Amino acid sequence: MTSVTFRQHAAHPWFAVDGDQLLIGGRSITDIAAQAGQTPFYVYDRGVMTRKMHELRAALPCEVHVHYAMKANPMPAVVSHMLGLVDGLDVASAGEMRVALDAGAASDLVSFAGPGKTDSELARAAAAGITVNIESEREIRVLAAIGTGTGRRPRVAVRVNPDFELKTSGMKMGGGPKQFGIDAERVPDVLAAIGAAPLEFQGFHIFSGSQNLRAEAIVEAQQKSVALALRLAQHAPSPVRTLNIGGGFGIPYFPDERPLEIAPIATNLRELVTRVARALPGAQLVLELGRYLVGESGAYVCRVIDRKVSRGQVFLVCDGGLHHHLAASGNFGQVLRKNYPVLIGNRVQGGAREIASVVGPLCTPLDLLADRMDLSRAEEGDLVVVLQSGAYGLSASPRAFLNHPPAVELLV
Ligand SMILES: *Cc1c(COP(=O)(O)O)cnc(C)c1O
């Protein structure tokens, strides 16, 4: 058994190979396809999630809590598994809240962020006793009315739109004008309003962006987030209990990308833990991570229906595509389309290789999973595997587009 290396991608640290078969969770991709009973499917390896989390814990100071941001992969079985590994769950809708609570999460370990929370969502969150990360003055008014009406004090944290940006982030979610959080300069007034309302203040939430592979940029954002929180804490109506400084830890998708270095982040966090303990005794420092914890654990698998040659170019036409995996097609926020790591899962060592494009069954040129990639020569019936697909896969795709059959999800 060898570890799989891709000609177009750095070595994959998580999956092994046995002859021609890619192994996920120690099982061949052909067996997993038989167990799924169909293609296309997603398969997630719980062992990879566990290893990823253990490696992170071993590096980070033990005082730092890690939460799982469920929107990265909301499959209930994945959420249940993650719940056993992390210190809390972050949800982004009342639907996700239901999955988190069904998985058995204690309400004081669940927080709810996201713009445009409806009155009903806020009422449900308050009734469940989870913490709402306030994103607007309206949310304070609605929750205060719920507090007055029910005689219970809803728990709130203030999501701050910081006065800085996360540098070189895949997606910026803080700094400048944003729909997320409350502008830092307005937070003192908001804290006064919370103090005057029947609300239980928990702390701050500062999330500045996602998919960052540069440790220096994350270190800088974390330092600035803590400095900002310490400044704002002077206006807090009660002691700060939680200080969620976001995450943004990325994973490598493309040949030119290297894995994020955790060591410098851990070193910096050690200093921040000390600073926070001194300035805000009793406050819990929290990181919230989605993609970093689950992204590398998953693969999307579809089958070659048709092998076509058009004017000398090989097309592997598959039964899956962008309707299940928008991100791999390059249409989920990417500026330049690049190929995800793709391989023929039942011909990993393979014999002949060739340059081929992997396309889906949709009537649009956007339905492209691999653009002229170096792959083992594939035949009809072979299994195309898209790696690095454990986060922002099925739930982040337009599943109804063209009304093809749905993909199933397996956790092995
Ligand atoms: C999406 C999101 C996350 C997770 O981001 P990842 O890049 O998957 O780690 C964390 N926190 C908030 C507030 C989010 O919106």
The ligand as an ORCA input file, in Angstrom:
! r2SCAN-3c Opt
* xyz 0 1
  C     -18.631     30.384      6.910
  C     -18.274     30.807      8.257
  C     -17.291     30.092      8.973
  C     -16.554     28.929      8.394
  O     -15.622     29.319      7.439
  P     -14.563     28.233      6.915
  O     -13.822     28.922      5.854
  O     -15.339     27.059      6.430
  O     -13.699     27.867      8.071
  C     -17.016     30.497     10.243
  N     -17.669     31.534     10.809
  C     -18.595     32.244     10.165
  C     -19.273     33.374     10.829
  C     -18.938     31.916      8.865
  O     -19.859     32.621      8.218
*
